[in-house]
Amino acid sequence: MNWEQLLSAKRFGLEKYHDNKHHDRTEFQRDYDRLIFSSPFRRLQNKTQVFPLPGSVFVHNRLTHSIEVSSVGRSLGVIVGRELRKKYPQSEAHFEEIDSIVAAACLAHDLGNPPFGHSGETAISTYFSEGKGRGLEQKIKAEGGRWEDFINFEGNANSIRLLIHQFNGRRPGGFVMTYSTLASIAKYPYSSIIGNGKGKFGFFQAEEDDFKRIADDLRMNCLSKSPLHYQRYPLVYLVEAADDICYKIMDIEDAHKLGILTTEHTMELFLNFFSEERQEKMRRVMDVVTDVNEQIAYLRSSVIGLLVDECSAVFLKYEDEILEGKFTGSLVKNISSLPNEAYRIATEISYKKIYKTKDVVDIELAGYRIIGFLLDTFITAIENPTNKYSELILSRIPEQYEINAPTLYQRILAILDFVSGMTDVYALDLYRKITGMSLPTV
């Protein structure tokens, strides 16, 4: 792969208006602005990141997480773009736009995630693999639909669908994003058939041809045509690194605010990233302020700054391998030994003490119950659309969703579009109304 072809301002859905001889350097900034002002992005404010919302103590939701990931992604892109320009001074590639591409992709990386945190994806998958949806397998396969798309439901693939699918009444091309921004979002550029049951893939069967068009135009290396499998687009590594940096470090800070981790333990986890000499300097800085939250915020920002430098250095060191598709793993797993070990310990603590706390588990349990019920209700309705109750239920679905599509596979995708786009509050409210637990006020 080469940078001249990889950095493309061509817009999905507006290809015929694109002039290959003219590169508008503001196209990627327009991607960013388009996402910021979009409804799916705004809805992230009412989607759980890890801890329950709302609460007396403010913690991260999907919106604040995405904004912070975008900020870190921009920093990574600035460093990488600057160094690549130094390395290739005569190149026509627009390295100066890498920061804007990565920042926009980071904003969009969680757009397709369903309500109730990470458990939302699992709740959808298990409805089809273990729940009432199991009986749909043969019907889906009989019409040529890809069953693996449902039993391995993946938020990343759903983000790609949300951005490029033409919903009813909408323009062709969906968000009409640039090819480079779209490719930067696809962490797993292959079909669900290759997912090996791990729930990781980059596009649904419905969007496979569209993704192929994007990947081929950018000259991404194709490893297999059937099932479709590409090597990663290089900037995906920066988007992934920004996400890895933010969610782990910010979850620890949130856990401290909620009293799950003590101040001493939190400080220890953050100081572990630095040498003893640097730790002494940092302790002197912390002595200047007495506010504990400010001290933790200082340590957190220092860790993020360190990881930005480390991950950008890894990307630049292995740039040739990344372009050749030979690089394996993530950037954060290849940083130097001291911060690498500190990150490993932070990850271990997060799984032991944060992600298994009662409140987090309660959200997961509620998510399973609510999402499973909504899927069963709406999918039963689209299978029996002429029933009176089905007509009432389907009237709750906005017209943009294609519940009258010709195949069951497409109709189920339409239900998944509707349910995965819900906020936690909306899903809970709809669940209560359908079950009769809550009635409209007269």
Wavefront OBJ file of the C-alpha trace (Angstrom):
o trace
v 0.000 0.000 0.000
v 1.215 3.549 -0.617
v 0.240 6.873 0.949
v -0.580 8.664 -2.314
v -3.494 6.292 -2.900
v -4.379 5.708 0.742
v -5.106 9.367 1.512
v -8.129 10.030 -0.668
v -10.726 12.799 -0.359
v -13.158 10.970 -2.651
v -16.604 10.874 -1.050
v -18.720 7.746 -0.892
v -21.860 8.363 -2.924
v -20.451 11.432 -4.681
v -17.720 9.745 -6.714
v -18.857 11.230 -10.025
v -18.254 14.716 -8.655
v -14.717 13.940 -7.541
v -11.778 15.243 -9.555
v -8.713 13.100 -9.000
v -6.468 15.937 -10.119
v -7.683 18.283 -7.410
v -7.435 17.558 -3.710
v -9.468 19.725 -1.374
v -7.567 19.774 1.893
v -10.689 20.633 3.888
v -12.700 17.519 2.980
v -11.566 15.599 6.057
v -12.376 18.525 8.314
v -15.857 18.496 6.797
v -16.144 14.813 7.769
v -15.445 15.814 11.360
v -17.991 18.639 11.345
v -20.625 16.466 9.677
v -20.305 13.896 12.454
v -20.344 16.458 15.273
v -23.681 17.864 14.110
v -25.324 14.488 13.362
v -28.188 12.937 15.340
v -26.481 9.524 15.834
v -23.511 11.314 17.389
v -25.702 13.365 19.738
v -27.508 10.216 20.849
v -24.225 8.882 22.244
v -24.710 11.190 25.244
v -27.380 8.799 26.536
v -25.540 5.563 25.866
v -23.607 3.825 28.625
v -19.837 3.620 28.304
v -19.132 1.478 31.386
v -20.867 2.920 34.450
v -24.638 3.536 34.787
v -26.165 6.810 33.579
v -27.192 9.202 34.925
v -25.656 9.355 38.387
v -24.813 11.816 41.126
v -21.165 11.609 40.056
v -20.485 12.429 36.411
v -18.750 9.612 34.563
v -18.118 9.009 30.896
v -20.826 8.185 28.436
v -20.314 7.209 24.792
v -20.331 10.851 23.720
v -17.658 12.128 26.098
v -15.598 9.007 25.405
v -15.769 9.575 21.634
v -14.794 13.233 21.962
v -11.787 12.341 24.110
v -10.736 9.541 21.751
v -10.953 12.029 18.887
v -8.741 14.488 20.758
v -6.104 11.816 21.425
v -6.426 10.560 17.843
v -5.784 14.043 16.508
v -2.594 14.259 18.599
v -1.403 10.922 17.242
v -2.212 12.056 13.703
v -0.343 15.341 14.087
v 2.840 13.559 15.180
v 2.640 10.840 12.534
v 1.720 13.269 9.743
v 4.575 15.604 10.612
v 7.150 12.809 10.709
v 5.946 11.224 7.483
v 6.255 14.592 5.737
v 9.870 14.768 6.926
v 10.487 11.233 5.712
v 8.853 11.763 2.313
v 9.380 15.472 1.510
v 8.652 15.026 -2.206
v 5.525 12.907 -1.772
v 2.208 14.216 -3.098
v 0.388 12.476 -0.246
v -1.469 14.871 2.043
v 0.191 13.891 5.306
v -0.967 17.175 6.850
v -4.531 15.827 6.796
v -3.845 12.631 8.741
v -4.792 14.286 12.015
v -8.189 15.342 10.622
v -8.852 11.874 9.178
v -8.019 10.135 12.453
v -9.988 12.662 14.536
v -13.108 12.154 12.388
v -12.778 8.363 12.420
v -12.424 8.423 16.211
v -15.645 10.412 16.517
v -17.454 7.744 14.485
v -15.875 4.594 15.896
v -18.700 3.932 18.397
v -21.671 5.233 16.387
v -22.948 1.715 15.719
v -22.773 0.476 19.295
v -26.143 -0.433 20.838
v -27.400 0.840 24.221
v -26.253 -0.502 27.619
v -22.523 -0.509 27.040
v -20.462 -3.353 25.648
v -23.039 -5.867 26.839
v -25.446 -4.536 24.203
v -23.478 -6.232 21.429
v -23.454 -9.504 23.332
v -27.171 -9.235 24.063
v -27.916 -8.969 20.336
v -25.573 -11.818 19.411
v -26.914 -14.168 22.066
v -30.526 -13.475 21.085
v -29.716 -15.182 17.781
v -27.227 -17.779 19.034
v -28.889 -18.800 22.322
v -32.265 -17.066 22.521
v -35.538 -17.089 20.613
v -33.803 -15.914 17.451
v -32.151 -19.316 16.952
v -35.147 -20.514 14.960
v -34.421 -17.969 12.229
v -31.153 -19.544 11.089
v -32.499 -21.811 8.367
v -34.833 -19.131 7.010
v -31.942 -16.669 6.724
v -29.621 -19.182 5.090
v -32.312 -20.427 2.704
v -32.579 -17.001 1.099
v -28.794 -16.513 0.945
v -28.466 -14.310 4.021
v -25.351 -14.401 6.215
v -26.322 -15.835 9.599
v -22.878 -15.038 11.044
v -23.724 -11.307 10.823
v -26.311 -11.819 13.557
v -24.722 -14.339 15.918
v -21.499 -12.273 15.925
v -23.116 -8.823 15.942
v -20.305 -6.256 15.839
v -20.675 -2.549 16.657
v -17.793 -1.649 14.369
v -19.524 -3.192 11.353
v -22.712 -1.443 12.414
v -20.853 1.897 12.415
v -19.833 1.325 8.802
v -23.437 0.474 7.912
v -24.780 3.553 9.668
v -22.375 5.763 7.727
v -22.784 4.358 4.206
v -26.238 2.753 4.017
v -28.987 4.634 2.205
v -31.906 4.555 4.622
v -35.424 5.324 3.391
v -35.774 8.963 2.436
v -32.049 9.617 2.754
v -29.514 10.436 0.059
v -27.286 7.843 -1.612
v -24.016 7.312 0.232
v -25.412 7.805 3.721
v -23.204 10.354 5.478
v -21.198 10.736 2.240
v -17.892 10.463 4.091
v -14.465 10.391 2.475
v -13.035 6.991 1.588
v -10.069 7.502 3.933
v -12.230 8.305 6.964
v -14.473 5.285 6.330
v -11.499 2.938 5.935
v -9.980 4.284 9.167
v -13.021 3.116 11.132
v -12.945 -0.527 9.986
v -10.863 -2.249 12.678
v -11.643 -5.687 11.242
v -11.711 -5.383 7.412
v -13.179 -8.782 6.728
v -16.457 -10.664 6.588
v -18.181 -12.219 9.625
v -17.398 -15.649 8.145
v -13.741 -15.038 9.060
v -14.638 -13.872 12.568
v -14.149 -17.406 13.958
v -16.958 -16.906 16.455
v -15.124 -14.023 18.164
v -17.686 -11.450 17.051
v -15.135 -9.381 15.170
v -15.736 -8.284 11.595
v -15.879 -5.075 9.609
v -18.994 -5.098 7.452
v -22.319 -6.859 7.096
v -23.142 -8.834 3.968
v -25.411 -5.937 2.959
v -22.452 -3.517 2.816
v -19.789 -5.897 1.501
v -19.826 -4.632 -2.091
v -19.683 -1.024 -0.906
v -16.740 -1.701 1.384
v -14.982 -3.532 -1.437
v -15.376 -0.487 -3.659
v -13.793 1.736 -0.988
v -10.945 -0.671 -0.191
v -10.081 -1.326 -3.831
v -10.023 2.376 -4.662
v -7.593 2.992 -1.787
v -5.522 0.007 -2.995
v -5.835 -1.811 0.319
v -4.257 -5.255 -0.005
v -6.884 -7.946 -0.569
v -5.983 -11.218 1.153
v -9.070 -13.135 0.058
v -11.981 -12.418 -2.258
v -14.235 -15.149 -0.884
v -14.736 -14.642 1.981
v -13.676 -11.030 1.551
v -10.645 -10.132 3.634
v -8.371 -7.066 3.441
v -5.292 -6.009 5.291
v -5.904 -3.183 7.706
v -5.936 0.389 6.472
v -2.874 1.949 8.176
v -4.657 4.760 10.027
v -6.882 2.194 11.761
v -3.920 1.565 14.060
v -3.987 5.192 15.228
v -7.765 5.140 15.786
v -7.442 1.892 17.733
v -4.573 3.297 19.805
v -6.565 6.408 20.706
v -9.438 4.183 21.873
v -7.110 1.872 23.814
v -5.492 4.833 25.557
v -8.734 6.553 26.505
v -11.037 3.837 27.668
v -8.543 2.133 29.961
v -7.117 5.293 31.520
v -10.429 7.152 31.781
v -12.203 4.108 33.259
v -9.646 4.125 36.062
v -10.272 7.829 36.725
v -14.044 7.237 36.723
v -13.604 4.308 39.123
v -11.700 6.609 41.472
v -14.494 9.209 41.363
v -17.026 6.512 42.228
v -14.931 5.189 45.119
v -14.258 1.840 43.472
v -10.509 2.476 43.537
v -8.756 4.281 46.388
v -6.732 7.419 45.751
v -3.516 5.613 46.678
v -4.211 2.715 44.329
v -5.185 5.034 41.462
v -2.042 7.108 41.878
v 0.042 3.951 41.957
v -1.527 2.657 38.743
v -0.742 5.927 36.951
v 2.749 6.452 38.403
v 3.698 2.909 37.323
v 3.968 4.204 33.756
v 7.022 6.328 34.601
v 10.590 5.895 35.772
v 11.436 6.602 39.406
v 13.163 9.840 38.411
v 10.074 11.054 36.541
v 7.853 9.970 39.421
v 9.776 12.189 41.835
v 9.237 15.216 39.587
v 5.553 14.393 39.263
v 5.137 14.116 43.028
v 6.653 17.583 43.420
v 4.153 18.942 40.905
v 1.287 17.324 42.819
v 2.483 18.989 46.019
v 1.512 22.339 44.492
v -2.224 21.490 44.678
v -4.207 19.829 47.470
v -7.300 18.895 45.463
v -7.183 15.119 45.045
v -9.203 15.131 41.807
v -6.769 17.650 40.317
v -3.850 15.439 41.309
v -5.467 12.425 39.652
v -6.291 14.504 36.559
v -2.654 15.592 36.312
v -1.433 12.010 36.508
v -4.044 10.865 33.987
v -3.064 13.558 31.486
v 0.608 12.669 31.938
v -0.101 9.009 31.203
v -2.113 9.898 28.088
v 0.694 12.164 26.870
v 3.226 9.385 27.391
v 1.095 6.817 25.563
v 0.528 9.201 22.648
v 4.295 9.561 22.240
v 4.863 5.817 22.642
v 2.159 4.722 20.173
v 3.114 7.262 17.509
v 6.729 6.119 17.822
v 5.652 2.490 17.324
v 3.635 3.435 14.228
v 6.578 5.297 12.695
v 9.038 2.529 13.586
v 6.902 -0.138 11.916
v 5.486 1.976 9.097
v 6.918 -0.279 6.368
v 5.498 -3.409 8.011
v 2.124 -1.711 8.437
v 2.003 -0.762 4.758
v 3.027 -4.282 3.778
v 0.450 -5.849 6.097
v 3.113 -7.626 8.152
v 2.560 -5.770 11.424
v 0.583 -7.757 13.990
v -1.192 -6.734 17.158
v -1.972 -3.203 18.273
v 0.331 -0.225 18.752
v -0.200 -0.144 22.516
v 0.975 -3.748 22.827
v 4.281 -2.811 21.192
v 5.255 0.168 23.363
v 8.406 0.080 25.498
v 8.635 -2.287 28.449
v 7.936 0.027 31.432
v 4.653 1.580 30.211
v 3.735 -1.755 28.601
v 3.832 -3.511 31.971
v 1.951 -0.641 33.627
v -0.753 -0.853 30.958
v -1.001 -4.620 31.490
v -1.486 -4.139 35.234
v -4.080 -1.403 34.642
v -5.957 -3.754 32.314
v -5.889 -6.549 34.869
v -7.204 -4.269 37.627
v -9.927 -2.929 35.337
v -11.304 -6.417 34.699
v -11.041 -7.476 38.330
v -12.307 -4.364 40.109
v -14.142 -2.154 37.589
v -15.938 -4.172 34.920
v -17.344 -6.668 37.432
v -18.738 -4.227 39.975
v -22.388 -4.638 40.955
v -23.645 -1.516 39.152
v -21.872 -2.429 35.925
v -23.202 -5.995 36.034
v -26.710 -4.681 36.779
v -26.583 -2.572 33.623
v -25.515 -5.623 31.636
v -28.385 -7.681 33.075
v -30.893 -4.953 32.266
v -29.451 -4.638 28.763
v -29.878 -8.353 28.107
v -33.477 -8.278 29.255
v -34.520 -5.097 27.443
v -32.682 -5.695 24.154
v -33.789 -9.323 24.007
v -37.418 -8.350 24.563
v -37.363 -5.562 21.969
v -35.715 -7.775 19.347
v -38.184 -10.572 19.937
v -41.164 -8.214 19.794
v -40.174 -6.451 16.585
v -38.794 -9.492 14.750
v -41.957 -11.465 15.538
v -43.924 -8.535 14.120
v -42.017 -8.408 10.825
v -42.534 -12.164 10.428
v -46.281 -11.703 10.899
v -46.879 -8.174 9.582
v -50.628 -8.567 8.936
v -51.507 -9.400 12.549
v -53.270 -6.551 14.320
v -50.777 -6.486 17.182
v -47.888 -6.570 14.688
v -49.335 -3.573 12.875
v -49.410 -1.628 16.140
v -45.866 -2.633 17.056
v -44.438 -1.853 13.604
v -46.088 1.581 13.649
v -43.561 2.513 16.361
v -40.660 2.109 13.926
v -39.646 5.279 12.036
v -40.096 5.224 8.253
v -36.362 5.418 7.564
v -35.964 1.762 8.575
v -36.695 -0.757 5.813
v -39.040 -3.130 7.597
v -40.704 -3.979 4.262
v -37.466 -5.023 2.538
v -37.749 -8.075 0.232
v -35.683 -10.506 2.335
v -35.910 -11.511 5.988
v -32.171 -10.809 6.345
v -32.714 -7.195 5.297
v -35.782 -6.811 7.498
v -33.905 -8.094 10.540
v -31.066 -5.667 9.764
v -33.684 -2.900 9.761
v -34.794 -3.950 13.259
v -31.170 -4.005 14.389
v -30.717 -0.519 12.918
v -33.655 0.681 15.016
v -32.733 -1.064 18.276
v -28.979 -0.409 18.135
v -29.624 3.274 17.476
v -31.638 3.662 20.681
v -30.293 5.427 23.744
v -30.439 3.624 27.078
v -33.295 5.880 28.194
v -35.330 5.397 25.002
v -34.899 1.606 25.059
v -35.976 1.429 28.699
v -38.959 3.719 28.084
v -40.123 1.733 25.048
v -39.704 -1.538 26.968
v -41.879 -0.215 29.796
v -44.569 1.056 27.443
v -44.812 -2.152 25.394
v -44.975 -4.313 28.529
v -47.553 -2.026 30.127
v -45.265 -1.081 33.006
v -45.596 2.556 31.979
v -48.605 4.255 30.411
v -48.879 7.587 28.609
v -50.031 10.487 30.749
v -53.505 11.682 29.713
l 1 2 3 4 5 6 7 8 9 10 11 12 13 14 15 16 17 18 19 20 21 22 23 24 25 26 27 28 29 30 31 32 33 34 35 36 37 38 39 40 41 42 43 44 45 46 47 48 49 50 51 52 53 54 55 56 57 58 59 60 61 62 63 64 65 66 67 68 69 70 71 72 73 74 75 76 77 78 79 80 81 82 83 84 85 86 87 88 89 90 91 92 93 94 95 96 97 98 99 100 101 102 103 104 105 106 107 108 109 110 111 112 113 114 115 116 117 118 119 120 121 122 123 124 125 126 127 128 129 130 131 132 133 134 135 136 137 138 139 140 141 142 143 144 145 146 147 148 149 150 151 152 153 154 155 156 157 158 159 160 161 162 163 164 165 166 167 168 169 170 171 172 173 174 175 176 177 178 179 180 181 182 183 184 185 186 187 188 189 190 191 192 193 194 195 196 197 198 199 200 201 202 203 204 205 206 207 208 209 210 211 212 213 214 215 216 217 218 219 220 221 222 223 224 225 226 227 228 229 230 231 232 233 234 235 236 237 238 239 240 241 242 243 244 245 246 247 248 249 250 251 252 253 254 255 256 257 258 259 260 261 262 263 264 265 266 267 268 269 270 271 272 273 274 275 276 277 278 279 280 281 282 283 284 285 286 287 288 289 290 291 292 293 294 295 296 297 298 299 300 301 302 303 304 305 306 307 308 309 310 311 312 313 314 315 316 317 318 319 320 321 322 323 324 325 326 327 328 329 330 331 332 333 334 335 336 337 338 339 340 341 342 343 344 345 346 347 348 349 350 351 352 353 354 355 356 357 358 359 360 361 362 363 364 365 366 367 368 369 370 371 372 373 374 375 376 377 378 379 380 381 382 383 384 385 386 387 388 389 390 391 392 393 394 395 396 397 398 399 400 401 402 403 404 405 406 407 408 409 410 411 412 413 414 415 416 417 418 419 420 421 422 423 424 425 426 427 428 429 430 431 432 433 434 435 436 437 438 439 440 441 442
